[in-house]
Amino acid sequence: MATKSATSIRIRGLSPETTERNLEDIAASLLKCEAISLNSRQVDFSLELQGSTKTASITFQKPDEKKKAKTRKEKVPKPAEIDDKFLNLTVLHCPSDHDLDVCAVHGLNGNAFDTWMAENGRMWLRDFLPKDSPFDRSRIMTFGYTSTLVDKRKLTDRFEDYADQLISQIIRLRGSSSEGKRPLIFICHSMGGLVARLAMTRMHTLPNKFKGLSLEECGLVGLRTGVIKELQSFNASSVDNTDIFQAMKVKPVFQCFCESEPTQFLGKGRLVVTQVSAGFLHQSAEKILETDHHTVCKFKHTLDGYQPVLDGLKKIKSDLAMRLATGQAGPPNFSIPGRPNVTAHSFPPYEKHFLGVEKYGRRQFVGQTKLLENIDAHLNNQNQPTAVVGIGGIGKTEILLKIASQRRGQQNIFFLPASDFDSFQKAFNEMAQVIGHDILKDRHSYPELHQLWANLGESGQAREFKKWLSSPQNNDNIIIIDDLDGLRDDKIILECLPEGDKSIIYSARDPTIATSRLLQCERVTVSPMDSTDIRELLETESRNIGLALSPLELEGVVDIVDGHPLAASRAISFMEQMAFESSGLGPAIPARAFIDIFQSSDWESRNEFLKHKIHFGPSIHEIFDVSIQRLDEAKKDPILQLINALGFICGSKPKALDYYDFLSIERPWVKDFQATVPNYELFNTGLKGKSGLFQELVKVSLAFKPFPDRALLRFHPLWLECIRQRCGAEGRLLWLKQIIFICCETKRHTAEKSDIMNLYAENCLNIARDFDIEADVLATSEESRRWIAKKSKQKARATSPPEACSLLSAIGLCESASPGSTDLSPADQAPCLCYSFQGTNTARAPDYFDGAVLTSANYIETADPTDYSVYRALEGFCTGVGDILQSPIVATAKKMGATTIGTGPITSAAATAGLSVPTCTTITDIIASYMEVTLFFRNLDNVAQASCACYSDGIWDPNGFDVLATSCANSAKTDVLAENSVISPLIGFCTKYGRDSNSQTPATTSASKTTIVINTPATMSVSQTTVSVKPSAGST
């Protein structure tokens, strides 16, 4: 009896003229619904030519939907037939110019479709492999047979029948004799590997029976194929054909993989196969991390386990091409100058290759084009080492892997991880073992090599490997060392590196290692990714897992990860986890929930995100902890004090604050308050004596220089969050109390510093709210108590921050994407305002726009009652329109078009890259953050920009921005005259363009209003609504 698919059906015998639109109609009739979109993730599908007819596969979201569809088989046009067993061949992908056949064979108790499908509905042979070159030009199919374990003896007796059917059906599908020369790769799971191997031995022993298919063109990928012992006792001769296979003159190219985790049987974990038992002909299987027997052949997305299998398929295709080109059935018997005559399968002498990379897999790579070009130029023009430096998680390893991938086939590349000495030594020894005794062939005769190599032991073999790497014949090789500063000591590093002029490229967190006396080299710095590249990375990774992000949600996540690629990758994975853990979530909800945890006091969820990790890589917190562990032990205590202080002195976006204005003040009086300020020594002498401490932060990548020609350092916002989380509840209270107390006392001792100290104290209140700490517990003196009480009273007056920036951004985005959208009917406006788009996929998301309207209305009710009725009329716009989309809307999902840029002072300052005045760093960071947080910020007029720039947590606060602008302009007058013309117009910006500073009501000038026109649904009393919006910087 054949196993049935849980959620998928197959339709065979469709007319060759059948289109995807026809298939949509068939799927809709099977589900008894009006319409269905094959691209909407309601269903996944394939529709391909198989012989003279077309074959379709359709995967539904729920088993009940599949059962309903199967019972309505009369809706399928005759003579086509519907089934869910997927017996025999099923073509999933078939381009007209295909140059390779790929056939997947399932295992024991398997189904030819469900064996390869993950729990999220993704069937990688259909949904992933056809999109990856070179398999986009391959015909991809599955082979199904009866494999249920009812009678093991009957099952094994039929192996020959299954093997014969497999070969015969492929030969018939190929048809012409010319197709018989096309390479064929079998992908096998479990017992499917035995069926495919038996098929090949049958081709060897019965060549006349199976004409049209040759062993020279065959390859095999085995995913956990070590099942011989499980079946051998029933019919050994039909199961174990190893001897026949070994005796074959022409053998297929093959590669084996196996699971890494135990499989649960009756409540106990059991490792079904080992690397050795899952291998074949003395070739051990490669482990696929975080998989068991059932999931070793199922991939939820294109990361993790899919990548080594994809690389294995590419390798086999390349080997088959080499075999066909040379006419040789095995590796050619010759050596290349500079290469040992190696016999190890993973270092073939007839093909340039690289070692040590496969275990990393392959992750998504975007951007960094210029940086890759710089590295390539260094490698081409000289043999001087190249250092790739940057903070932890910024993408250094990915860049090294990309370099290795680009140069594969040109040079031998050796990849060595060096996070610590033990891991480096292990990798070095493993690589020596892989290349093996042929390293000695130039100095010893061949008969002696095996014994000499064995007598050397691990350490001796590693020394010989280093000598071989140092020899002139290997000058053209590239040696890549990842995380070199993990070795910690220059002398140890030099002992590990080969001698002579070599092309060595290494990554390091410490930028000073490139200028070390012993390791002088060219330095290439990896900076945080720009918003365009990080946006592309987020879009690509979210698309891989089927997660829909609206443009506004995407911008919110871009702002949180702040150019950090590891954080971007973990954010997408964390959102996927949130979707699985929260029942009933739509595809757009996880993104909004993720953004919310960074805009609320949910510090526990933020900590979960920082500690979130995926199968093949570390978490953000682990990357941060590595930097802490690498601190100089002799300076560790004062450095940790400084780190903790910086976590509460520096502000995150949008109110970015640096440490300079706070720590540069000398406070000799602070020694009198040691009980209140236990870390007083950190604050009494200003920045004197602290340069070494800051340099240490740079060396371990906790800080970096955003501009090489400036001394001021920057701390990534997620590093600041890690610091605050690491302090714990007591530590956070201690540092917040100290900073607020010092701010209040500094104002009392140095009046001219009052305004800037207020900003630092307010930053502490913001951090306290982020961690659900009541403000009144932070007071440690009468002065700080009065100041906190005043701020709390102001906070109470502002019932909520104006959310009009969010409202304006949503409407502005739609107007930019589809000019004239504000003049359309409600039904035509709703697709952009009320839906979340991911490519051609849509998800209804009415809460975002309706929520922004409601929050704005609540604020306007008290702040500006004259506009209240206008806002109230817009409430429930998306809910009132309803779910109007019956098919994907493409027109309103266009990318943002160009819009008119404003000409005000903020816009002009934003357009000036790299202001070189140190005291201007904070204000330029603030302006940059507004541009990232609020879409079209540069397009707003001065009044609208002031409404974003001149609020502090919903409270009208012109002094914050104006004080920083004045400080910046004063420095520019004397330091950088050329830039004064850009900076000076910022003086008094909030006072000039914002609210009346003597009241809590908005300015009443007509210029202060930005007009937005939205047609409201017919059910509302207002047909056209004019809204005066006052944007807030806190909105995303």
N, C-alpha and C positions, 0 to 999 in steps of 0.2 A: 504494500500500500504506500502511495506517495504522500509526502508531507505537504499540507496546504499552507499557502501564505496567509499571514494574519491580516494584512491590510492592503494587499496588492492583487491586481488581476492582470491577465494577459488577454489581448484580443488579437487573434491570428486570422489571416486571410482577408484583410482589408484591401480595398481597391488601391492600386498604386497611385491613383490621383487623390487619395485621402489627404486632407490638409489638417493642420493643427486646429483650425477653426471648426472643421468637421468633427474632430475628436472632442473639442469642447462641447459641441451639441450632443454627442453621444454620452459624454460623462454627465451632462446635465440631465438627460433623460433617464440615465441609470439611477441618479440620486433624486429624481422627481423634483427638480428645482428649475427655476426659470432660466438661469444662466450660470456659467461657471468659468473661471479664468484659470487656465493651466499654469500661468505665471504667478499666481497669487499665493502660492503655498497652501491653497485649499486642497490641491492635489499636486503631486509631482508625476512626471510622465516621460515617456519616450515614444517616438513614432518614426520607425525606420524601415527601409526596404529590406525584405528578407526573401531572396529568390525573386519570383515574379509578383509577389504581393507585399503588403506592408504589415508589420507587427507593431502593436502598441503595448506599453506597460503603463498602468495607472496605479499610483499609491495614494490611498485616502488617509485622512488624519486619524480615523477611528475604525476599529474592526467592524462595528455595526454598519458603517457606511459601505464597507466592502461587501458584507453579507447582503445588504439591500441591493447593491449593484448586481451581484451575482444572481439574485432571484429574478431580476428583470432582464435576463439575457435576450429576450425577444426584441429588445430595443436596439440590439446590435444588428446592423444591416447584413443580410445574407450575402454570400455564404460564410461570412466571418463567424468565428466561434470565440466564446469567452471561457476562461478557466482560471484557477488559482493554484495549480500544481506546478506549472512551468517545467513540464517534462520535455526532454529533447532540447534542441537549440532554440534560444531566444535572442535575437539581435537587438542590442540596446543602442548602438551607435554605428552608423555606416555612411561615411562621406563617399562621394562618388569617386574620389581619387585615392582611396585608402591603399596604403602600402604595407600594412601589417595586420594580421589577425590575432586577436586576444580572446581566449576562451577560458572562462572560469568554471571549475568543477567542484561542486560542494562535497561535504563529507557525510559521515554517519548520521542518520536521522535528520538530514538537512533538507532544505528547500532551495532550489536553484536561484531564488530571488532573495528570500529572507536571510539566508546565510551571510549575505554581504551587506545587509541593511542595519544601520545603527538605531538606537532607541528613539532618536529624534526624527526618524523617517528618511534619513539620507542614505541612499544606496550608492556607494562611492564609484562603482563601475559605471553607473549611469549618470550620476550627478557631478562627479569630480574629475574622473580620469579623462573623459572626452574634452575637458577644458585645458588640460595640461599638455603642452608640446613635449614630445612629438606624437602623443597618442590622440591628438585632435584629428590626425589623419589615419586612424586605425579603425578597423571594424571590431567592435567589442560585443561579445556574446556570452551567454551562460549555457551550460549543459546540465539538464536535470535527469535523474534516474531514481528508481525506487530504492531507497536506502534505509527504510525503517528497520529497526532491530527486532523483528518478530521471530525470525528463524535464522540464526547466524550461519548455519550450515548452508541453507538455501541462498543466503546473501552472498557468501564467498564463492559458491559454485557458479554464480552468475557474473562474477567479475569479468570473465572473458567476453560475455555478451555485452556488458556495459562498455568495455574498452573498444570492442568492434563497432558498436553503435556510434561511439564518440568519433572515431576516425572516419567511418563511412559517411556520417551526416556532414562533417566538415568538408569532405571531398565533394559531396553532392552540391553543397552550398557554393563551393568555389567554381564549379562548372568547368570553365575553360582550362586548357593545359597551362596557359600562361600564368593563371592564378596559383598553380601548383608550386611555383617558384617563390611565392610570397612567404616571408617568415611567419611563424606561428608560435605564440607564447601561451602556455597553459598556466593559469593561476589556480592553485589547488588548496583546499582546506581539508585537513585531517585525512580521511579515507579517500578523498578525491585525488590526493597525490598518488595513492596506490593504483587507482583506475588509470590515471594519465601515464604513469610509468609502465603499467602493463600494456597500454596502448602502444607505447613506443617500442617495447620488446616485441610486440606482435608485428609492428611494421618491419622490425629487423628480421624476424624469423619467417614472415610471410610477405615478402616484397611484391610478389605478383598479385596478391589479393588486394593490396592497398596502394595501387598506383595513383599518382597525382599528389602524393604527400611524401616528403623526404625528411629523414632525420637531420640532415645538414641544416635544415631551416627551422628546427624546433628548439624551443627554450622552455624552461619550467621554473616557476616561482612557487615554493611550498610554504604555506602558512600553517605551521604545526602539523607535520606529516608523520610523526613517530607513533603510528598506531599498529605497527606490524604485530607486536606481541599480544595485543588485545584480540586479534583475529586469527593469529597463526595456529592456535591449537585446534581450530575447526577445519582448516584446509590449508596446510602450510605451503603446498606447491602453488596454489593459486594466489597466495598473498605475497610471499616474499620472493620477488624476482631479482634480487640483488645480484646473484651470481651471473644471470643472463645479461643483466644490465652492465655489469663490470666487464663482461667479455665482448661487448659490442665494440666494433672498430670505430664507429661514429657514434658519439654520445651527445645528447642535447646539452646546451649550456644551461646551468641551473643555479639557483640560489635559494637558501632555506631561511625561514624565520620561525620564531617560536614565542610563546607567551613568557612573561616575566613574573606573573603573580599566580598564587595557588587558585584553583577552581573549587568552589564550594560543592561538596558532596555530602549529603546527610548532615549538614551543619558543621562539617570539618573541611578545612582548606587542604587541597592536595594539588601538588604540581604535576600535571598530567604527563608532561614530557620535559626533558632537559635539553640544553643546547646540543648535547651530543646525540641523544636519541631522536631529536627532531631533524638532525642533519642527514647527510647522505654521502656515501663514498668518502668517508673520512673528513668531510667538510662539516664543521659545526654550524649550527643555526645561529643567526643573529637575533638577539632578544629585542622584542618590541616592548618598550617600557609601559607600565600601568595597564597591561592587558592580561586576561586569563584565556582559557581554552575557547570560550565562547566569543570573546570580544577581539581576539587577535586578528580577525578578518572583517571587523566592523569599525568604521571610522566616522565620527560625528561631524568632523570638519577636516580641512586640508592641512591641519597642523598635526603634531604628535606622531602617532604610529603610521599615518598615511605617507609621511615623507620618506622614511627608509624604504618602504615598499615601492614607492614611486621611483626612488633612486635605483633600487634593485631591478625594476623593469627597464629603466633607461640603460643600465649597464648591460643587461642581457640583449637588448635591441642593438646596442653598440657592438657587442661581441658577435652577434649574428651577422651584422653588416660587415665586420672585419673578416669573418669566416667566408662569407660569400664573395667578398672582394679579392681575397687571397687564394680562394679555392682550397684552403686548408681546414681540416675538421678539428683542429686543436690549436693551441698557441704555437706560433712559428718558432722554430728552433734557431734563434739568433739573438744576439745581444746588441744593445745600442751603446755607443761610447758614453761613458759617464754613468752607466747603469750596471748594477750587478746582474749576473745571469740568475735571476731569482726564480724559484719554483713555487713560492707561496701564492695561493689563488688571489689574495687581496692586493698583490703587487705585480701585476702581469708585465713582463718585460717588453711586450710588443705594443704597449699602449701607455702613453704618458698618464700618470695617475697621481692622486694625492692621498695621504694617509692621515688617520686620526680625526677626520672630519665627520665620518658617517654617524658616529655615536651622538653627535649634536642634533641630528635631523636637519631640517631646513625650515626656517621660519619666514614669515612675511618680511619682505624688504622693499622699502620705498624711499625715494629721495636720495640726498647726499651725493648727487651726481658730480659736483665740482670736487668734493673731497676725494671721491674715488679716482677722479682724473689726476689729482695731485699725487696720490699714492702711486698710481700707475706710472706717472712720469718719474718719480724717485726710483722705482724698481727698474725702469728701462735705462736710466741714464747713469746709474752708479751702483756700486756694491756696498755703499754705506748704509748702516742700519736705519730703519724708519720707525719712529715711535708714534703710535696712534693713542692719544691721551684724551681723557674726559672723565666726567663724574660717573659713578656706578650706575649701570642700567641705561646709559645714554646710547648704547648701540655699538660699542667697540667690537665685541665678539661677532656681531652680525656683519660688520664691515670686513673683518678678517675673513669670515666665511665667504662673503661675496667676492673678495679678491681671489680666494682659493678657487671658487667656482669659475670665475672669469678666465683664470689661467690654466684651468684643467685642460690637458691635451697639449699644452705648450711647454710646461716645465714640471719636474717632480716637485711636489709640495708636501712638506712635513708639518703637521699641525700638532702643537704640544700645549696642553693646558698647564698653567703654573700658579693656580690659586694659593698653593703652599708648596713647600719643598717635597713633601711626600707624594703629592699628586703629580708633580712634575717628574719626579724620579720614576714613578709607576708608569707614566705615559712614555717616558724615554725607554724604559726597559721593555714595555710592550711592543714598541715600534722596532726595537732591536730584534725581538723574538719573531715579529712578523716577517722581516726581511731575512733573518736567519743566517745560516752558515756561509752563504755565498758572499758575505762581506769579506771573508778571508781568502777568496779564491785567487786574488792577485799575488798572495805571498805563500800559498801552500797548494800542494797538488790535491786534486779532487777527492781521491780515496781517503785522505786524512781529515777532510773538512768536518764531517759529522762528529767525529770523536773530539777533535780540537775544540769545536764549538761547545760541545757538552761539558768539557772539562773547565771551560772559562767561568761558568756560573753566571748569575745575573749581573753582578757588578762588573765582571770582566767583559761580558757581552756588551754592556752599556758603554764601556771604555772603547771597545773596538768600533762600536757604532759611531761614537763621536769622532774617532780617527778617520773613519770612512767618510763622514760628512765633511771633515776638514780637508780631505784630499782635493787636489786641483780638479780632478774629474767631476767633482760635484759643485763646481763654482756656479753652474747655471741653475742649481736647485734653489728653491725658496723655502726658508725655514720660518714658520710662523709660531710665535709664542704668545699665548693669551694670558693676560693678567700677570705680567712679568714682576711687578712690584710685590706680588704675593711671596716671592722668594726672600724679600726683606733686606738682603745684604748684597752689595755690589760684587764682592769677591765670590760669593756663592754663584751669583748670576754668571760671572765670567767663567767659572769652572764648568758650568753647564753648556755654554755656547761653543759651537765649533770655531776653530781657529781659521785665520786667513780672511781674504776679502770675499764675504758671502752676502747674498741678498737675504737679510734678516728683517722681518717686520714683526713688531710686538705691540701689544696693547698694555696700557698702564693707567692707573688712576692718578698717579703722581706725575704732574707735568715737569717737575724738576729732574726727573730721572733721565730725561733726554739730554740734559746739559751736564750730567754727572761727569766727573773727571775720567772715569773708567769707561763710560758708555756714551760718548759723544755721537749724536746722530741727528738726522732731520726729524723735526717734530711736526705732526699734523694734529690739530686740535678738533675734537668732535664737540660741537656746540649743540645746545638743545635744538630740535627740529623746528623749522618755521611753521606757522599755522597752516600753510597749504599742504606741506608734507604730512604733518601730524593728522590733518583732516583726512587725507587720502588713506593713511594707515588705518585710522578708525573705521572709515567707510569700507575698506577692503576686509578687515577682520570681522566687522559686524555682518557683512554680506556672507562671509564664509559660514557663519552659524545661523543665518536666517533671521538676524535681529534687525528690526526696522528702527532707524533713527531719523526723526524729522530734522530739517535744517537748523531749527532753534535748539533742539536737543543736542545735535552734533556740536554746535558752538559752545554749549554749556560744558560738555565733556572736554572739548579742546581747551577751554579755560582751566579746568581742574588739572589736567595732566601737564599743562604748561610746557609743551615741547619734549616731554620725556617719553621715549618710545616704549620702554618697559612698562611704565604706568599706563600708557594707552592700551597695550596688549592685555594687561591685568584688568583694566577697567571693563573691556569687552567681555572677558571671561567671567568677571564678577557679576556683570549684568545678566549673563547667561545663567549663572547659578541662582541669582535672584528670581529669574523667571521660573526656573524649575521648582524653587522652594516656596513660591507664592502661588497658590491655586487661583485660577481665574484671571491671571494677568494677561492682558493683550500684549502684542509684540512691541508696543510703544511704551508701555508702563515702566519696565525696568530702567530705561534710560532716565525717565523723570524721577524715579525713586532714587537712583544713584546720585543724580544732581542734588536732590533734596538733602541727602545726608551731609553734603558739604555746605549746605546753607541753613543748617539747623544745629541743635545741641545734641544730636545723635552721635556722640563721640565713640560709643561702642561700635557702631556700624562702620565708622571711618577706620577704626582700629582693625576690624575684620577685613576691610579692603586692603589695608597696608600689609596684613599678614596672609592675604590670599595668594596662593601659588598654583601653578598648573604643572602638568606632569614633568616637563623637561627643563624647568627653570626655577629660579628663586623668587621669593616674594620681594616686594619693595622694602619691607622691614628687614629682611635678611641682607639685602644689598646695603642698607644703612648700617646694620650691625657689623658687617665686614669692615667698614670704614672705622667704626669705633674700636674694633679689635686691633686695627693696624696703627693706632696712635702710639707715639713714642712713650714707652713706659716711664721714662724719667720725667716726662712733663704731663703725665696723664691726668693727675688730679686737677691742676689749674686749667688744663684744656677742657676737661669735662665741665668745670664750673662755667667757663666762657661759653661752651656750647649750650648749656642749659639756659644761661642768661639770654643768649641770642634768640632762643626759641620764643621768648616773651617780649623782647625788644623789637625784633623785626616783625613787620606786618605782612600779611598776605594780600593778594589782590582782593578788591580793587583799591583799598587804601594801603598801598605798598609803602613801607617805611624801612629805611636802612639803619644800620647801627651807628653810623658815624656821628650824627648830631647828638646822640645820647652818650656814647662812650668817650667822646673827645673832651668832655667837660671834666676838669679837675675838681674834686669835691673833698678837700682835706677835712671838712667838718663831719663827713660821714662816719669817721672813727668814733665819734661821740654817741653813735646810735647802733653799737654792735649787737645789742639784744634784738633790735628790730631788723637790722640788716646784717645777718650772720656772714654774708659773703661780701662784706664792706671792702675788702682789699681789692676786689675786682673793679670798684668804682671810684676809689679815692685819688688815683693818679692819672686819670684820663687814659689815653692810649699809650702812654709811656711804658716801655717794657713788654708790650703785648704783641709786637711784630712777629716774634718767634712763634707765639701761640697761633696767630692767624696763618702764618706760613705752614704750620703743621696741619691746619684744617684744609688748606689747599692740597697738601701732599696726599691726604687720605680721601680727597674728593668730596669733603663735606661742604666746601665752598669753591667757587670758581670766579675767574675774572671775565665778566661779559665783554669788556673792552680791554685789549692787551695793553693799551697805552695809559690806563688808569689804575690807580692803586686800590680803588674801592672793590670789595668783593660782593658776590651775590650768593644767596642761599635759596635753593629751590623750595617752593612752598610745601612740597610733600616732605622734604627733609625737616622743615620747621614743624610740620605736623608729627613726624616721627619723634622729634625731640620732646614735644609736649606730651605725647602718649607715653614715652619712655620715662618721664619724670614721675608718673603715678599721681594719684589724687593729692597726697601730702606735698609732693614736690611742686605740683602746679600751684597750690595755695601759697607755698613759701615764696616762689618767684614772683607771682602776681602781686603779693603784698609788698615785697621789697621794691619792685619797679614803681608801683603807684606811690609808695612812700617817698622814694627818691625823687620822683617827678614833682610832688607837692613841695618837698623841702628845697629842691633846686629853684623852683619859682620864687620861694621866699628869700633865698640867698642871692639869686641872680634874676632880677625882674625881666630883663630883656629876653630871657629864655622861656618866658611863661607860655607863649603860644605854641612853640615846638614841643614843650613838655606836656602840654595838654593833649597833643596828638599821640604821644607815646602812652599816656595814661588811658586815653580812650581806646587805644589798641588793646590794652590789657583788659578793659571791660568787654571788648568784642570777643577776646579769647575766652574770658570767663563765661560769657553766654554760650560760646561754642561747646563748652564742657559742662554746661548746666550748673554753673556756680553762681550763687546769689551775690550781687554786688556788695551788699552791706557787710559781708564777712571779710571783705578785703581791706577794710579800714583799720589802720594801726596807729593813727594819730588823729587829733582833733581836726587838723588841716585836711587830711585825706578823707575824714568822715564827712566834712562839710562839702568837699568837692564831689564825692560820690553821691551824696544826697541831692545835690544840685543837678547832677547828670541824670539821676533816676527820675527826678521831677520833670525834667525836659523830655525824657523818654515817655513818661506817662501822658504828656500833652499830645504827643504824636501817636495816635492810636495805631497807625500802621504806616509803613513807608509808601510813598506814591509809586504805584506799579505801572505808571503810564509808559515808562521806557519799554517794558515788556509788550504792552499793547501796541505802541508805535512800531517796535521791531517786527511784530507779527504782520501788521498791515503793510509796513514798508517792504518787507520781504516779498509778500504776494504781489505788490504793485511793481516791484523790480522784476520779478519772475514773469509776470504777465501784465504789461503796461495797460492801464485802463481798467484794471480789475475792480477799482472802487466804484465804477459806473455800472457794473454788472448786476444782474438779479441776485437775490440771496442764494438761490440754488447754484449759481455759477461761481459765487464767491466762496461758498462753503468748502469745496474740495481743497483749497489752499489753506484756509483758516482753521479748518476742523479736522484735518487728516494728517497722519504721519506717513511720509514716503520713504521707501528704500528701493531705489531703482524703479521697477515697474510694480513693486508690491505696495499696497496701501493698507493702513489700519486707521480706523476711526478713532480720533483723540479729541473729543469736544472739550475736555476739562481744561486744556491749556488756555485757549482763548477765553472761554467763559470764566475761568478762574481769574485771569488778568483783569477782565471787565469788572468782576465782582469786587476784587480787592481795591481797584481804583475807585469804584463807586463808594465803598465804605470809607475810604480816605476823604474823597471829595465832599461827602455828606457833612463833614465837620470843617474841613479846610477851606472849601470853596463852594458853599451851598448853591450858588447860582448855576453851577454846571451839573448839580446832582441829578436832575431829572433827565439830562441828556445821557449820562452814563447809565442810569437805571434802565433807560429804554433799550440799551444794548444787552442787558443781562439775559443769559440763556439763548444767545444767538444760535450757537451750534446745536444746542439741544432742541431748539425750536425748529430748525431746518430739518433735523432728522438725518438718518443715514441715507443720503441721496445717491451714493456711488453704487452703480450696478456693474461697472467694469473699471479697470485701472484708468486713471486720468493721467495722461502723459503731458498734455499741454501745460498744466499748472505745476508740473514737477520739474520745469526747466531750471537750469542753474541760474544763480543770481546774475543779472545783467549789469552793465555799467550804469551808474547813476551820477548825477551832478554832485561834485564835491564842494563843500562849503569853503568860505574864504576867511573865516574868523580867526582870532589869535590862537585858539586851541588847535584848530585844523592846521594852521601854519606851523605850529610847534611840532605837531605830530608828523608832519611831512619832512622835518629836519632830522636826518639820521645822525646818531652819534654825537649829541651835544657833549662837549668835552669839559664842561664845568662840573667839578665833583658834587657841589651842593645842588645841582639840578637833577641828579639821578633819580631822586624820589619822585619829583613831580613829573618827569618824563615817563617813569614807570606807571604812574597813576593814569596819565593820558593814554598810554598804550593799553592799560587794562580796560579803560572805558571802551576803546575801540574793539577789543576782543569780546567783552561782555555784551555790549549793546550793538546790535547790527545797525549799520548805516549811521554810526555815531558821527562820522566826518561829514555826513550829508545834512546834519541838523543845523539850525541857525544858532546864534549865540545864546539866546534865551533857553532853548531846549537843551543845549549842552550844559548850561549853568545848572539846570534842574537836575542833571546827572552828577555834575562835579561838586556841587555845593551842599550836598546832604551828607550827614554822618549818621548812619543807621536810622534813617527816616526823620532826622531832626535837621532843621535848617541851620547850617553851620558854615557860613562863608569864610570864617577865619582860617579853617584848615587849609583850604586850597590857596587862599590869598597870601597866607604867611609863607608857605613854601615858594610861591611865585616871587614874592618880594625878596626872600633870601637868595633865590636863584639869580634874579636880576641884579641884585647888589654885587654878587660875585662876578657876574659877567661884565659889569662896568669896568672892573679893574683887571680881570684875568683874561677874558676873551672878548675883546671889543667887537669882533666881527659877528658874534652871535647875539649881541645885545639887542639888535633890531628885531630878532625873532622872540626873545624872551620878555623884553620890556612891556609889550602889549598885554601880557598876562597879569600884570600888576592890577589888583583890585577887580579882577574879572567877575568874581561872584558878587561883590558889592555893586558893581555896575549893571550887570545883566540879570541878577537873580531877584529874589524877593526883597521887599522892603525890610531892612534889617531891624526896624523898630516894631515890627508886628509879626504875627505868625500866619498871615494870609498872603496869598500870592500877589505879585505885582499886578496891577490892573490895566497896564498899557496893552493896546491891541497887538503890539509886536510880540507880546509874551505868549501868544497862543499859536499852537501848531494845529491846523485844521485837518481833520480826517473825515472822510465821507464814507459811510457804509450803508448800504441798503438793508434794512432790517426785514425779517420775514413778514409775510402778509398777516400773520396772527398778531403781530405787534401793532401798537397804535401809531407808531412813528414810521413813515415810509423812508425818510432820509434823516440821518443823524449826523450832526456836526459836533465833534468832540475836541475839547481843548485839553491837550495832554502836557503833563510836566514830567518828563522821564526821570527815572531813578537809576543810579549806577549799580545798585545791588541786584538788579533783575537779570536773569538769563533767559 
